[in-house]
């Protein structure tokens, strides 16, 4: 069987859906990275995939993904009791309603302050500016210090800094440098080119910085007690004890802190997709600005369904198993086709039409809409930050709809052969007014 690694890298999100269409109904068999692989989709496949008797994560994630996106030793690489104990830390932090609301409020304050500053500039890159404001918000919420001085005075000057995360300009703020590192980690995980090596450097830089922060917290609070400062996410990670009863080593603690703040900053992609959707569908601006009957949440669900982010998730079959009578041998790479499922005409009416109304008055089924994985977040590998993603989007999207701006001529195409993708121009806006 021909290895599909190169077609995946060249075709991106289109690779697996196209392969599925060519091979017809049922599991799709191929090879990736030299391993036999089988791809599944649909709610029943989601349930199968997140059962640890069928699929496990340990050793499934390739080294390039660990060295950029998730980090070595991350919760994503664990199974069984080790995973449940570590996952409980994330659930306690990211699914706490009061904590989620506090983060959303912090994001709102940063947007309101930043958007006023944008109105004094000739134009901004929406992607860059949203990444910075979310970085400021989540770092303040999590307890990660950013030594920026008066952030409100930094806007226009900082925007002239270098775009290279390894060569920051003299007018950069720490928030902008941190935002670039966090964005770069996400932007470079699925490529073999320069973006990938920048992502590795960004991760090393942030892991080193946060490991020192953990050591400082433990030194101040007493490592032997392991109490840390649980009032913040950083304190909770510093104080966490794994299934073996031991504190995380500082580097692994840094990895897990990044697995709180990095995915939150990744909401930047969906926010800019929201601007793209409004530009393509201007009639949606008014209902989103008014946000009646939870329209912003429905809009956020549709963004996560319609626009591409994660192409699939993967694990390994721990033993010989069966899927609907189809044998899957031990060691086979099992792929859950996220992009294909979110555009499956068997699940969604007119799946390539952007329509928030499909989610008005209802929440999607647990294993129906799976942009951040499926199953139960508290027990399986589903992203526990989904509540934060929806809360941040529900906060930012109505504000975006109420913002007065002009979209100049630019390349707004979203290439499916780039992972993760975004508008080529990063969505430039001018003539900004908050009224």
C-alpha positions as CSV (number, residue, x, y, z in Angstrom):
1,X,0.0,0.0,0.0
2,X,1.4,3.4,-1.0
3,X,2.4,5.7,1.9
4,X,0.2,8.9,2.0
5,X,2.4,11.1,4.1
6,X,3.4,13.3,1.1
7,X,-0.2,13.6,-0.3
8,X,-1.2,14.7,3.2
9,X,1.4,17.4,3.3
10,X,0.6,18.6,-0.2
11,X,-3.2,18.3,-0.1
12,X,-3.8,19.2,3.6
13,X,-7.4,19.2,4.7
14,X,-8.6,17.8,1.4
15,X,-6.5,14.7,1.5
16,X,-8.6,12.4,3.7
17,X,-12.1,13.5,2.5
18,X,-10.9,13.0,-1.1
19,X,-9.5,9.6,-0.2
20,X,-12.8,8.7,1.4
21,X,-14.8,9.7,-1.7
22,X,-12.5,7.7,-4.0
23,X,-12.6,4.6,-1.8
24,X,-16.3,4.7,-1.0
25,X,-18.2,4.0,2.3
26,X,-16.6,2.4,5.3
27,X,-13.1,2.7,6.8
28,X,-10.3,4.1,4.6
29,X,-7.1,2.2,4.7
30,X,-3.7,3.7,3.9
31,X,-0.2,4.2,5.3
32,X,1.2,7.3,7.1
33,X,4.8,7.7,8.3
34,X,5.4,4.1,7.2
35,X,2.6,2.8,9.5
36,X,-0.6,1.1,8.4
37,X,-3.5,3.5,9.0
38,X,-7.3,3.3,9.0
39,X,-9.5,6.4,8.9
40,X,-13.0,6.5,10.4
41,X,-15.7,9.2,10.7
42,X,-19.2,9.6,12.2
43,X,-20.7,9.7,15.7
44,X,-20.3,5.9,16.2
45,X,-16.7,6.2,15.1
46,X,-16.1,8.9,17.6
47,X,-17.4,6.7,20.4
48,X,-15.1,3.8,19.1
49,X,-12.1,6.1,18.8
50,X,-12.3,7.5,22.4
51,X,-12.6,4.1,24.0
52,X,-9.1,3.2,25.3
53,X,-9.8,-0.5,24.7
54,X,-9.8,0.4,21.0
55,X,-7.4,3.4,20.6
56,X,-4.6,4.7,22.8
57,X,-2.5,7.9,22.6
58,X,0.8,6.8,24.2
59,X,3.5,6.8,21.5
60,X,0.9,7.7,18.8
61,X,1.8,11.3,18.4
62,X,4.9,11.8,16.1
63,X,7.9,13.6,17.6
64,X,7.5,16.7,15.3
65,X,4.0,17.3,16.8
66,X,5.2,16.9,20.3
67,X,8.1,19.3,19.8
68,X,5.8,22.0,18.4
69,X,2.2,21.7,19.4
70,X,1.7,19.6,22.5
71,X,5.1,19.2,24.2
72,X,6.9,16.1,25.3
73,X,5.2,14.5,28.4
74,X,1.9,16.3,27.8
75,X,-1.4,15.0,28.9
76,X,-2.2,14.1,25.3
77,X,0.4,11.4,25.4
78,X,-1.0,9.6,28.5
79,X,-3.5,6.8,28.9
80,X,-5.3,5.0,31.8
81,X,-5.0,6.3,35.3
82,X,-2.0,8.6,34.4
83,X,-4.2,10.3,31.9
84,X,-7.2,10.6,34.2
85,X,-5.2,12.1,37.0
86,X,-3.5,14.7,34.8
87,X,-6.7,15.4,32.9
88,X,-8.5,16.1,36.2
89,X,-6.2,19.1,36.6
90,X,-7.3,20.5,33.2
91,X,-10.9,19.8,33.8
92,X,-10.8,21.6,37.2
93,X,-9.3,24.7,35.6
94,X,-10.9,24.8,32.2
95,X,-14.5,23.6,32.8
96,X,-15.1,25.7,36.0
97,X,-17.9,28.0,35.1
98,X,-16.7,30.9,37.3
99,X,-13.2,30.6,35.9
100,X,-14.4,30.5,32.3
101,X,-16.6,33.6,32.9
102,X,-13.6,35.4,34.5
103,X,-11.5,34.6,31.4
104,X,-14.2,35.8,29.0
105,X,-14.5,39.0,31.0
106,X,-10.7,39.5,30.8
107,X,-10.9,39.0,27.0
108,X,-13.7,41.5,26.7
109,X,-11.7,44.1,28.6
110,X,-8.7,43.6,26.3
111,X,-10.8,43.8,23.2
112,X,-12.5,47.0,24.3
113,X,-9.2,48.6,25.1
114,X,-7.4,47.4,22.0
115,X,-10.2,48.2,19.6
116,X,-10.2,51.8,20.8
117,X,-6.4,52.0,20.1
118,X,-6.9,50.5,16.6
119,X,-9.1,53.5,15.7
120,X,-6.1,55.8,15.9
121,X,-4.1,53.7,13.4
122,X,-4.2,53.6,9.6
123,X,-4.9,49.9,9.7
124,X,-4.2,46.6,11.5
125,X,-3.8,42.9,10.9
126,X,-6.8,41.5,12.7
127,X,-5.0,38.1,13.2
128,X,-2.0,39.7,14.8
129,X,-3.9,42.0,17.1
130,X,-6.4,39.4,18.3
131,X,-3.6,37.1,19.1
132,X,-2.0,39.7,21.3
133,X,-5.1,40.7,23.1
134,X,-6.0,37.1,23.9
135,X,-2.5,36.5,25.0
136,X,-2.7,39.4,27.4
137,X,-6.0,38.1,28.7
138,X,-5.2,34.5,29.2
139,X,-1.8,35.2,30.7
140,X,-3.3,37.6,33.3
141,X,-6.0,35.0,34.0
142,X,-3.6,32.1,34.3
143,X,-1.0,34.0,36.4
144,X,1.8,34.2,33.7
145,X,3.4,37.6,34.2
146,X,4.0,39.8,31.1
147,X,6.3,42.7,31.8
148,X,4.9,45.2,29.3
149,X,4.5,48.3,31.5
150,X,1.6,50.3,30.2
151,X,0.1,48.0,27.5
152,X,-2.3,50.7,26.3
153,X,0.6,52.8,25.1
154,X,2.3,50.1,23.1
155,X,0.0,49.6,20.1
156,X,1.2,51.5,17.1
157,X,4.9,51.4,18.0
158,X,4.8,47.7,18.8
159,X,3.1,46.9,15.5
160,X,6.3,48.0,13.7
161,X,8.3,45.2,15.3
162,X,9.8,42.3,13.4
163,X,7.5,39.5,12.4
164,X,10.3,36.9,13.0
165,X,9.9,35.4,16.5
166,X,13.6,34.9,16.7
167,X,14.4,38.5,15.9
168,X,12.0,40.7,17.8
169,X,12.1,44.4,17.0
170,X,13.2,46.9,19.6
171,X,9.6,48.2,20.2
172,X,8.1,44.8,20.8
173,X,6.3,44.1,24.1
174,X,6.5,40.9,26.0
175,X,2.8,40.2,25.1
176,X,3.6,40.5,21.4
177,X,6.6,38.3,21.7
178,X,4.7,35.7,23.7
179,X,1.8,35.9,21.3
180,X,4.1,35.3,18.3
181,X,5.6,32.3,20.0
182,X,2.2,30.8,20.9
183,X,0.9,31.3,17.4
184,X,4.1,29.9,15.9
185,X,3.8,26.7,17.9
186,X,0.4,26.1,16.3
187,X,1.3,27.4,12.9
188,X,4.3,25.1,12.5
189,X,3.2,21.7,13.7
190,X,2.0,20.3,10.4
191,X,4.7,21.4,8.0
192,X,8.3,20.2,7.3
193,X,9.5,23.7,6.3
194,X,10.9,26.8,8.1
195,X,7.6,27.3,10.0
196,X,8.2,24.0,11.8
197,X,11.7,24.9,13.0
198,X,10.5,28.3,14.1
199,X,7.8,26.5,16.1
200,X,10.4,24.3,17.8
201,X,12.4,27.3,18.8
202,X,9.3,29.1,20.1
203,X,8.4,26.1,22.2
204,X,11.9,25.8,23.7
205,X,11.9,29.5,24.6
206,X,8.5,29.4,26.3
207,X,9.1,26.1,28.1
208,X,12.4,27.5,29.5
209,X,10.7,30.7,30.7
210,X,7.7,28.9,32.3
211,X,9.9,26.2,33.9
212,X,11.7,29.0,35.7
213,X,8.4,30.5,36.8
214,X,7.3,27.1,38.3
215,X,10.6,26.9,40.1
216,X,10.1,30.4,41.5
217,X,6.6,29.6,42.7
218,X,7.8,26.4,44.4
219,X,10.7,28.1,46.0
220,X,8.5,30.8,47.4
221,X,5.8,28.5,48.6
222,X,7.9,25.5,49.7
223,X,8.3,22.6,47.2
224,X,8.0,20.0,50.0
225,X,4.4,21.0,50.7
226,X,3.5,21.2,47.0
227,X,0.8,23.7,47.7
228,X,1.8,26.2,45.1
229,X,-0.7,28.9,44.4
230,X,-3.9,27.1,43.3
231,X,-5.7,30.4,43.0
232,X,-4.2,30.7,39.5
233,X,-3.8,28.1,36.7
234,X,0.0,28.4,37.0
235,X,-0.2,27.8,40.7
236,X,-2.4,24.8,40.2
237,X,-0.1,23.2,37.7
238,X,2.9,23.9,40.0
239,X,1.1,22.2,42.9
240,X,-0.3,19.2,40.9
241,X,0.7,15.7,41.8
242,X,0.5,13.0,39.2
243,X,-0.8,9.5,39.7
244,X,2.6,8.5,41.3
245,X,2.1,11.2,43.9
246,X,5.0,13.3,42.7
247,X,5.0,16.9,41.5
248,X,5.6,17.4,37.8
249,X,9.1,18.2,36.9
250,X,9.4,22.0,36.0
251,X,9.7,21.3,32.3
252,X,6.6,19.1,32.2
253,X,4.8,21.7,34.3
254,X,5.8,24.3,31.7
255,X,4.4,22.0,28.9
256,X,1.1,21.8,30.7
257,X,0.9,25.6,31.3
258,X,1.5,26.0,27.6
259,X,-1.4,23.5,27.0
260,X,-3.6,26.0,28.8
261,X,-2.6,29.3,27.3
262,X,-1.6,28.1,23.7
263,X,-5.0,26.6,22.8
264,X,-6.7,29.7,24.2
265,X,-4.6,31.9,21.9
266,X,-5.5,29.6,19.0
267,X,-9.0,31.0,19.3
268,X,-7.5,33.7,17.2
269,X,-7.9,31.5,14.1
270,X,-11.7,31.2,14.7
271,X,-12.1,34.9,15.5
272,X,-10.5,35.8,12.1
273,X,-12.6,33.1,10.4
274,X,-15.6,35.0,12.0
275,X,-14.4,38.2,10.3
276,X,-14.1,36.2,7.0
277,X,-17.7,34.8,7.5
278,X,-19.1,38.3,8.1
279,X,-17.3,39.7,5.1
280,X,-18.8,36.9,2.9
281,X,-22.2,37.1,4.6
282,X,-22.9,40.7,5.6
283,X,-26.5,40.0,6.4
284,X,-25.3,38.0,9.5
285,X,-23.6,41.1,11.0
286,X,-26.8,42.5,12.6
287,X,-28.1,39.4,14.3
288,X,-24.5,38.7,15.6
289,X,-24.1,42.2,16.9
290,X,-27.5,42.0,18.7
291,X,-26.8,38.4,20.0
292,X,-30.4,37.6,20.8
293,X,-31.3,34.1,21.9
294,X,-27.7,32.9,22.0
295,X,-27.0,33.7,18.3
296,X,-23.3,34.3,19.0
297,X,-22.9,30.8,20.4
298,X,-24.7,29.3,17.4
299,X,-22.4,31.4,15.2
300,X,-19.4,30.1,17.1
301,X,-20.5,26.5,16.6
302,X,-20.9,27.0,12.9
303,X,-17.5,28.6,12.6
304,X,-16.0,25.5,14.3
305,X,-17.9,23.2,11.9
306,X,-17.4,25.1,8.7
307,X,-13.8,26.4,8.8
308,X,-10.8,24.1,8.8
309,X,-8.6,23.8,11.8
310,X,-7.6,20.3,12.9
311,X,-7.7,17.8,10.0
312,X,-7.9,14.7,12.1
313,X,-6.8,13.2,15.4
314,X,-4.8,9.9,15.7
315,X,-4.1,7.1,18.1
316,X,-2.8,3.5,18.0
317,X,-4.8,0.2,18.2
318,X,-3.5,-1.4,21.4
319,X,-4.6,-4.9,20.3
320,X,-6.4,-6.5,17.4
321,X,-9.8,-4.9,17.3
322,X,-12.8,-4.7,15.0
323,X,-14.8,-1.8,13.6
324,X,-18.2,-2.9,12.2
325,X,-16.7,-6.3,11.3
326,X,-13.5,-4.7,9.8
327,X,-10.4,-6.0,11.5
328,X,-7.9,-3.4,12.8
329,X,-4.6,-5.0,13.7
330,X,-2.6,-4.1,16.8
331,X,-0.3,-1.1,16.1
332,X,-2.4,0.3,13.3
333,X,-2.7,4.1,13.3
334,X,-6.4,5.0,13.8
335,X,-7.5,8.4,12.4
336,X,-10.7,10.2,13.3
337,X,-11.5,12.3,10.3
338,X,-12.5,15.6,11.9
339,X,-12.7,17.8,8.8
340,X,-14.5,15.1,6.9
341,X,-17.1,14.6,9.7
342,X,-17.7,18.3,10.1
343,X,-18.5,18.4,6.3
344,X,-20.3,15.1,6.0
345,X,-23.5,15.5,4.0
346,X,-24.9,12.5,5.9
347,X,-24.7,14.6,9.1
348,X,-25.2,18.2,7.8
349,X,-27.6,19.7,5.4
350,X,-25.7,21.6,2.7
351,X,-22.4,21.2,4.7
352,X,-20.4,23.6,2.5
353,X,-22.9,26.5,3.3
354,X,-22.1,28.7,6.3
355,X,-25.4,28.8,8.2
356,X,-25.4,29.5,12.0
357,X,-29.2,28.8,12.0
358,X,-28.4,25.1,12.1
359,X,-27.4,25.6,15.7
360,X,-30.0,28.2,16.9
361,X,-32.1,26.7,19.7
362,X,-30.0,23.6,20.0
363,X,-26.6,22.4,21.1
364,X,-24.9,19.9,18.8
365,X,-24.7,16.2,19.9
366,X,-21.6,15.2,21.9
367,X,-20.1,13.2,19.1
368,X,-21.7,15.0,16.2
369,X,-19.7,18.2,16.0
370,X,-16.0,17.4,16.8
371,X,-13.7,20.2,15.9
372,X,-12.0,19.7,19.3
373,X,-12.5,16.0,19.5
374,X,-15.3,13.9,20.8
375,X,-16.3,11.8,23.8
376,X,-16.4,13.1,27.4
377,X,-13.8,15.7,28.4
378,X,-13.7,14.6,32.0
379,X,-12.7,11.0,31.1
380,X,-11.4,10.8,27.6
381,X,-9.1,12.9,25.3
382,X,-11.7,15.5,24.3
383,X,-10.3,19.0,24.7
384,X,-11.4,20.4,28.1
385,X,-10.9,23.9,26.7
386,X,-14.0,23.7,24.5
387,X,-16.0,25.7,27.0
388,X,-13.3,28.4,26.9
389,X,-13.3,28.4,23.1
390,X,-17.0,29.0,23.0
391,X,-17.0,31.6,25.8
392,X,-14.2,33.6,24.2
393,X,-15.8,33.4,20.8
394,X,-19.3,34.4,22.2
395,X,-17.5,37.4,23.8
396,X,-15.5,38.5,20.8
397,X,-17.8,37.9,17.9
398,X,-20.6,40.3,18.8
399,X,-17.9,43.0,19.5
400,X,-16.4,42.2,16.1
401,X,-19.8,42.6,14.4
402,X,-20.3,46.0,16.2
403,X,-16.9,47.3,15.1
404,X,-17.0,49.7,12.2
405,X,-14.2,49.0,9.7
406,X,-13.3,48.7,6.1
407,X,-11.9,45.6,4.4
408,X,-9.4,46.8,1.7
409,X,-8.6,44.7,-1.4
410,X,-6.5,41.7,-0.3
411,X,-6.1,38.0,-0.7
412,X,-8.7,36.4,1.6
413,X,-8.5,33.0,0.1
414,X,-8.1,30.2,2.7
415,X,-5.8,27.5,1.2
416,X,-6.8,23.9,2.2
417,X,-3.2,22.7,1.5
418,X,-1.9,24.8,4.4
419,X,-2.3,23.4,7.9
420,X,-3.4,25.1,10.0
421,X,-4.9,27.5,7.5
422,X,-6.2,31.0,7.6
423,X,-6.9,33.9,5.2
424,X,-3.7,34.5,3.2
425,X,-3.7,38.2,4.1
426,X,-4.4,37.5,7.9
427,X,-7.4,39.8,7.4
428,X,-6.3,43.5,7.2
429,X,-8.8,46.1,8.3
430,X,-8.7,49.9,7.9
431,X,-10.8,53.0,8.8
432,X,-11.6,51.5,12.2
433,X,-14.1,53.2,14.5
434,X,-15.6,52.0,17.8
435,X,-18.2,54.8,17.7
